[in-house]
């Protein structure tokens, strides 16, 4: 009888430990008062005529990048499910974004040829509580990136990407980061 009670007690303790976990949750930190978000088109604020540095005389830009970024952020919110993207008049929150920089920097060179590049996409973000007409948070120089080996790379055993594929990966990265930043505790 004692052995039975002891094994029952051990089973309860083990189950309690297993089900208690470490406190990790996949739930959003967004308050229950916020269910919807409006994401207007990101505004392109890249000044391509301004000189950058000695190596790169002018900033570069990918056409329609702000449109691709807006669509990707909306898609990531739909996938995440914590905040539903809606039209402006139905939104609890408004996420405004400005595309401020696009960079393609060499990371690795070999024999006077670039073997690896890093794409950086930089945005300024503002999250507004529409009902209270109050700024919840602002994040300047928020960055997403991707590193890639161009098709001309002579490195072996690496996946080579086109510039467009690398830009798409950087857009996906910054979109994921924007959603994470939005649904985390403010």
C-alpha positions in Angstrom: 0.0 0.0 0.0 2.8 2.4 0.9 4.6 1.6 -2.3 1.4 2.4 -4.3 1.0 5.7 -2.5 4.7 6.5 -3.0 4.5 5.8 -6.8 1.3 7.9 -7.0 3.1 10.8 -5.3 6.1 10.5 -7.6 3.8 10.4 -10.7 2.0 13.6 -9.5 5.3 15.4 -8.9 6.8 14.3 -12.2 3.6 15.4 -14.1 3.6 18.7 -12.2 7.2 19.4 -13.2 6.6 18.4 -16.8 3.5 20.5 -17.2 4.8 23.6 -15.4 7.4 24.2 -18.0 9.6 27.3 -17.8 7.0 29.9 -18.5 7.5 30.1 -22.2 4.4 31.0 -24.2 3.6 31.6 -27.8 0.9 34.1 -26.9 1.3 37.7 -27.8 2.1 40.4 -25.3 -0.4 42.7 -27.0 -3.1 43.8 -24.7 -6.6 42.4 -25.2 -7.9 45.8 -26.2 -5.9 45.6 -29.5 -7.2 43.1 -32.1 -6.7 44.9 -35.4 -3.9 46.9 -37.1 -3.8 49.1 -40.2 -0.6 49.2 -42.2 -0.5 52.1 -44.7 2.0 51.8 -47.5 5.6 52.3 -46.4 7.0 55.6 -47.6 10.2 55.7 -49.6 12.5 58.2 -47.9 15.8 57.1 -49.5 17.6 60.0 -51.0 19.5 58.3 -53.9 21.2 61.6 -54.8 23.0 62.0 -51.5 26.6 60.8 -51.4 27.4 58.0 -48.9 31.1 57.3 -48.7 34.3 56.9 -50.8 33.5 53.3 -51.9 30.0 53.9 -52.9 29.3 57.4 -54.3 25.6 57.2 -54.2 22.9 55.2 -52.3 21.4 52.4 -54.2 17.7 51.5 -54.4 15.6 48.7 -55.6 12.4 49.8 -57.4 9.1 48.9 -55.7 11.0 47.9 -52.5 8.6 49.9 -50.3 5.6 48.1 -51.9 7.2 44.7 -51.5 7.9 45.6 -47.9 4.4 46.7 -47.1 2.9 43.6 -48.6 5.3 41.3 -46.8 4.6 43.0 -43.4 0.8 42.6 -43.9 1.4 38.9 -44.9 3.5 38.3 -41.7 0.7 39.8 -39.5 -1.8 37.5 -41.2 0.5 34.6 -40.6 1.2 35.6 -37.0 -2.5 36.0 -36.2 -2.1 38.2 -33.1 -3.3 41.4 -34.9 -5.5 41.3 -37.9 -4.7 43.7 -40.7 -7.8 45.8 -41.5 -8.8 49.0 -43.2 -8.0 52.3 -41.5 -11.5 52.9 -40.2 -11.7 49.6 -38.4 -8.2 49.5 -36.8 -7.2 49.7 -33.2 -3.5 50.3 -34.1 -1.7 52.0 -37.0 1.8 51.0 -38.0 3.5 53.6 -40.1 6.8 52.9 -41.8 9.4 54.8 -43.8 12.0 53.0 -45.9 15.2 55.1 -45.1 18.1 53.0 -46.4 18.9 50.1 -48.7 22.5 48.8 -48.7 24.4 46.0 -50.5 27.8 45.7 -48.8 30.6 43.3 -49.7 31.4 40.9 -46.9 34.0 38.6 -48.4 36.4 39.2 -51.3 38.7 36.8 -53.0 41.0 37.5 -56.0 39.5 41.0 -56.4 36.1 39.5 -56.8 33.3 39.8 -54.2 32.3 36.4 -53.0 29.6 37.3 -50.4 27.3 40.3 -49.9 25.0 41.5 -47.1 21.8 43.3 -47.9 20.5 45.7 -45.3 17.0 47.3 -45.3 16.5 50.1 -42.8 13.2 51.6 -41.8 11.7 54.0 -39.3 8.6 52.8 -37.5 5.8 54.3 -35.4 3.0 52.4 -33.8 -0.1 54.5 -33.0 -3.1 53.7 -30.7 -5.8 55.0 -33.0 -8.5 55.3 -30.4 -6.4 57.2 -27.9 -4.5 59.0 -30.8 -1.3 58.3 -28.9 2.1 57.0 -30.0 2.7 53.6 -28.4 6.3 53.3 -29.6 8.8 54.6 -32.2 11.8 52.7 -33.6 14.3 54.5 -35.9 16.9 52.7 -38.0 15.2 49.3 -37.5 17.1 46.9 -39.7 16.6 43.6 -41.5 19.3 41.8 -43.5 20.4 38.8 -45.5 23.8 37.5 -46.5 24.2 35.8 -49.8 26.7 34.4 -52.2 26.2 35.8 -55.7 25.9 33.5 -58.8 29.4 34.6 -59.8 31.0 33.5 -56.6 33.8 30.9 -56.9 33.2 29.4 -53.5 32.3 25.7 -53.4 29.4 24.1 -51.4 27.5 27.3 -50.9 24.0 28.2 -52.1 24.2 31.0 -54.6 21.4 33.5 -55.0 20.5 36.2 -57.3 20.2 39.8 -56.1 16.4 39.6 -56.2 16.3 36.5 -54.1 18.6 38.0 -51.5 16.5 41.2 -51.4 13.4 39.0 -50.9 15.1 37.3 -48.0 16.0 40.6 -46.4 12.4 41.8 -46.9 11.2 38.6 -45.2 13.7 39.1 -42.3 12.7 42.7 -41.6 9.0 41.9 -41.9 9.3 39.1 -39.3 11.2 41.5 -37.0 8.6 44.2 -37.4 5.8 41.8 -36.4 7.8 40.6 -33.4 8.5 44.1 -32.3 4.9 45.0 -32.6 3.4 42.1 -30.7 6.0 42.1 -27.9 5.3 43.9 -24.6 5.7 47.7 -25.0 
